[in-house]
């Protein structure tokens, strides 16, 4: 590698899906994009199928059937991993590149969430960069903000809307009155959701990302076992409407928060006050809300996926590899990354939204109130609203903050009441 006037910096790109194609086009159109100078060129590529239609000209590039061979090749200076997945060719090729002393840029959130500490140790031992800006929030610089801009501050909480598919589905349910199945089908038709959407709607994609952000924010090793994960599959249109009547909007919130006994990391459907910045991120947008002790509150919003935004994030990492000295992969050197146990979320104090479907009979509200009081919960608000499309009467309660163990105890007791026609539906109310 060299600067202005020297030979070109040669990229090897493994993975030629949407992002890989976007990167090839970006480099071909703007080879001098790096502010530090020099020319960048994709000289070698690898993908599962050589004959796939891609819409980019690969004829001048060396083709590798094996991404590991590409990673080790003397024909490249920087290895770009866009294969995806925590194991298999993605992990093997990144390890091979680092062992060969080559900088690596990846957009692979699963790889970093599951193996980030191991890869960081290898990169730092070899004295090369491992960059992954594109793994979280596409073109919005979430990783750079936490790893570089806020190193002098102490972060208390990081919360995000980190999956555009889920955000689009919840937005359409609210705006168009669609049930979950129809909103998901619409997202698939527009290309926002895969044919098998389970990674997105199950919350796992957002969980990979918040695990990475938690490591950067709190000086720990990425630890997938820390994350509590709940998706949006059980969110119903009735909850969207009733939450709105109470002044809330339901979002899939990924949250990492400092606690007295560790760091809690979770992904859950969550009620946000309508005035909260995260509540106003609609459609397929991603957003991040950071609370730090000195800076206060910081909000970032942008496109979280797609060829253009994600390829731009990869290009930004390439430019940093060219311009900056090697720094720790995470905020803390790999051999000093904390391995503390996660803070049990049952100790976190949150408010709760409870939708209770009950028979229309005397004494129901009194029975509900007595049950909650016996469980140690106090009611913040109560809404009883008959809806034409359901036979039972929905009663919605919101509680004052309480430990999750107390909320779970109350839910179990409520579910056993004879007036209930179905199990209670419970969601968190955010305090971020």
N, C-alpha and C positions, 0 to 999 in steps of 0.2 A: 504493500500500500504506500501511497505517496501523496503529496499535495499538488498544488497548481503546477502544471508544466511537466509533471512526471508521468509515468505510465498509468494506464487506467486501473482502477480498482475493480477486481473481477468478482462478481457475485455468482454463487451457485444456489439455485432456487429449487427446493424439494417441495413439491405440491403445486399443482397448476389448476386449482379450482378458481373460484371467484376472486379471491384475494391474490393468488399467485399471478393470474392473468392481469389483474389490475396493476400489480407491481411491475410486471414486464412492460406494460404499456407506459407506465409513469417513467421508468428509467429510459426507455427508448425516446420519449418525448422531451425529457429534461435531464440529460445525463450529468449536467453540472449543478444539480439541485443542492448539493451539500455546501453550506455557507463557508466552510473552511477551504473550499477549492478542490480541484481534482475532478476527474471524469469517472463516472460509475458505469459499469456495463455488465449485463447478465451474459455470462459466457457459457454456462452449463446449467442443465435442468434435469429434473427427474419427476416422474409421475407414474401412476399405476398403468395407464394406457398411453402408448405412444400415438395411436391413431385417433384419439378423441378429437372432436371438433372444438377448437378453443378460440378462434378469432384473433390470435396473435401469431406473429411470424417467428418460428423457432428454428428456421433453417440454418442460421449462422451459429447456433448454440450446440455444444456437445451434449448428446443425450446419454443419461445413465439410467439403466433399468433399476439399479440398486442405489437408494439414497445414501446408504452407508459408504459406498464407493465414491459417490459424489462428495460426501463430507470430508473424505480423506484426500481428495484429488489435489494434485499440485496445480491444477488449472484454475483454482479459485482462491480468493483471499478472505472472503467472508461467506459463511454458510447461513442461508435463510431457510428456516424450517416452517413450512405451512401445510404440513401433512395432517396434523390433528391427532388427538388421542393421547392417553397417558402412557401407553406401552407400545411395544412393537417397533416398526420402522422409525417413528418419530423419536422415541427415546434413544434407540440404538444409534441413529444418525447424529443426534445432538451430542451424545457421549463421544462418538468417534471424532467429530469436529473439534471438540474441546481437547480431547487427548492429543489431537494433531496440532494443537496450538492455534486454532483458528477461532476468531470471534464468531459468535452465534447471535442471530436475531430471530426471534420466534413470535408467532401470534397464538401459541398453544397454551390456553389457560389450564387445561387439564394436566398437561405435563408439568407446569410450574407449581400448580396446587398440590400435586402428589409427590413430585420429586425435586422441588425447587432447592431445598437445602443441599441435597446430594450434588446437584448440578452446580450450585454456587460454590461449593467446596472445590470441585474439579476446576471450574473456570478460574477461581482465585489462585489455586495452586499452579496453574499453567500461565497465569498472568494475562488472561484474555478476557474480553467482555462477553457477558451474556445479557442480552437486552430483550424485553418483552412488553414494551408499551402497548402494542396492538392486541395483547391478550385481554385487556380490560377497557371497555368503553370505546373501542375502535379508534377514531381520530381525536377524541377528547383526551387531554394529557393527564389522566388520573394517576398513572404510575409515576410520571415525572414530578408531579406536584408533591406526592408523598415522599418519594425517594430523595428529592433534591430541594424543592422550594421550602419545605417545612421542617428541615432537619434541626433547626434551632428552637423549635417549639415542642410542647408536649401535647399530643393529641388525645382527646377524651373519647371521641366517637367518630365513626365513619359509617354513613348510611347511604345506600344507593338504590336507584332503579337501574339494574344492571342487565336486564334481559328485554330486548326490544319486542320479542314475540309476545311475552306475557303482558307487557305494557300496552301493546296494540290491542290485544284481546280484551283487556279490562276497560280500555278507553272506548272500544266499540260497543261493549255491553252497556256501558253507561250512556253513550251518545245516541246509539241507535236502538236501544231496547232489545238487543239480541241476547239469547241464552248462550251459555258457554259453548255448546257444540256448534252453533251457527257462527259464532265469532271465530272459533278455531278454524272452521272450514273456510271462512273468508280470509283469514291470515294465510292459510295454506295456498289458496288461490292466487294471492298476491305475492307469494314467494317469501313471506315473513316467517313461515313455519314449515318445517320439514314434513315429509310424508309420515315419518315416525317422530312426533313432536315431544316425546317423553322427557328428553334431556332438558328442554326448555320449560315446558309447563310443569314438570315435576320439581323445578327449582334448582336442579343440579348445575346448570350453566351459571346461574347467578351465584351459587355457592362456591364454585371454583374461583370466581372472580373476587368474592369478598374474602376468601381465605388468603389470596395474594395480597389484597389491600391491607388486611389485618397484619400480615407479616411486615409489610412496609411501615405501617403506622405505629406498631407497638414493639418493633425490634425482635420479633420472634421468627422461628422457622415456619414456613407454610405447613400447616397440619390439617389435612383433610378430615381427620377424626374429630376435630373440634367443632365442625359445623353441624348445627341442627337444621334440617331441611324439610320444608313443607311447600308443596306447589300450589297452583291455583285451580286444580281440577274440581275442588268442592265449592268454589265460589259460585253462588247462584245469583240470578238477576234480582231476586227479592232482596238479597243482602246489599247489592249495589244501590237499589232504590232506598232502602231503609237507612243505610249509612248516609246517603245524601240528605235525607230528611233531617238527620241529626247534625249535619254540618261537616261530614267527613267524606273522604274519597278512599276507596280500597285500592291499594297498590301492592305489588310483590316487593317487599323491602328487604334488602340484604343489609345486615347490621353487624358491625364489630364495635364493641364497647369495652372500655377499661372498667374493671371492677376491683374491689378491695382484694379479692383472692385470685385474680387472673384476668383473662380476657374472654368475653362471651362472643361467639360468632354464630349467626343464625340467618335463616331465610324463611320468611313467613308472609302470607297475605296479612296486610296490616292496614288499620284505619289511620289516615292522616287528616288533620284539620285542613279544610279547603285552602286556608291561607299559607300552608307550609310550602316552601319551594318545591319539594319533591312531588307534592300533590298536583302541581301545575305542569309537570312533564307529561305530555300526552303522546299518543300514537306510538311509533317505534323508537322514540327518543330514549336515550339513557341520561341519567343525571346522578350527581354525587354531591352529598352534603357532608361537610367536615366541620367538626367543632374542636377548636384548639384553644389552649389556655391563654396565649398571648394574642394570636390573630383574631380569635373569636370565631365567627361563622364564615365559611367559604362554600360557594355553590358553583358547580360546573355542570354544563348541559351540552349534549351534542349527539350526533348520529353514532350509534353504538355498533354498527355493522355495515356491510356492503363493501364492494370493491374499492371505491374511491377513498372513503374515510380510513379503512383499515390499511390499505396500501400506503396511505400518507403516514400513518403511525409507524409502519415498517421503515419507510424512507427516513423518518425522523430519527429512528434508532440507528440506521446506517450512518447518517450524518454525525451522530454523536460518537459512534465508534471511530470515525475518521478524525474528529476534531478534539476529542477529550482524552485525557489520560484514563487508564483503567481505574475504576472505583468499585467498592463493594457491590455485589449483585443486588443485595437488599440494602437497607439503610445501615445495617450493622455487618461487619465482616462475618463470613460464614462460620468461622470457628467460635464466634461469640454469640450466635443466635440463641435466644432463650428457648427452652423446651418446657416451660411451665405448663401445668395442667390447665385446661379450660375452666373458666368460672361456671359453675352449674347454673343454667338459666332459671331453674326453679326458685333461685334466690332473687332473681331480678324482679324489681317492682314495676309493674305495668298496670294500666287500666285495661279492662276487657269489654268487648262488645259481645253480648249474648242475645241470640235470636231464639225465642222459645215459642214453639207452635203448640197452642193450648186449646182445650175445649171451651166453648163459650158457656161458662157456668159461674154461679156466684162463688166468691171467696178465692178465686184463682190468684189475684194480685197479692192478697194477704198471705197466701201460702208460699208464693215465690219470695216475698220479702222476708218472711220468717226463716225460710231455708237459707237464704243468703246471709242473714244476720247470724244464724247458728254456725255458718262456715267462716265467719269473721270478715265478711265483705260488706261494704256500704255502697248503696246505689247513688250514682251521680246523676243519671237521668233515666227516664222511663217513657217509652212511646208505645201506645197500643193503637194499631191501625189495621182495620179490616180491609183485605184485598179481595176483589171479586174473583180472581183466578184460583184462590185457595179456600178450602172449606174451613180449616181451622183458623183461629185468630192469632196473628203474630204479635208477640210482645217483645219489644227490644229493650234491653237494659244495658246501660254502661255503668261500670263500677269505678270507684276511686282506685288509685294504685294499690296493688297488693301482690304478695309473692305468688308466683305461678302455682306453687303447691296448694295454696289456699284456693286459688281459682279452680284448679282441677278437682279439689275436694267438693267445692260448691256445685260444679257441673255434674259430678256423679250423683249427688243428692237430688239435684233438680231433675235429672233424667229418670229417677225412680218415682217421681210424683205421679199419681193416677191421672192428673189433668193433662199431662204431656201426651201429644200425639206422635212425636218423633224425637230423636235425641237432640239436645241443644246444639246450636251452631255457635262456636266461639272463635273470635279473632282478637288479636292484640290491638290496642290503641297506642300509637307511638308516643314516646316521650323523648324526642331527640331535637 
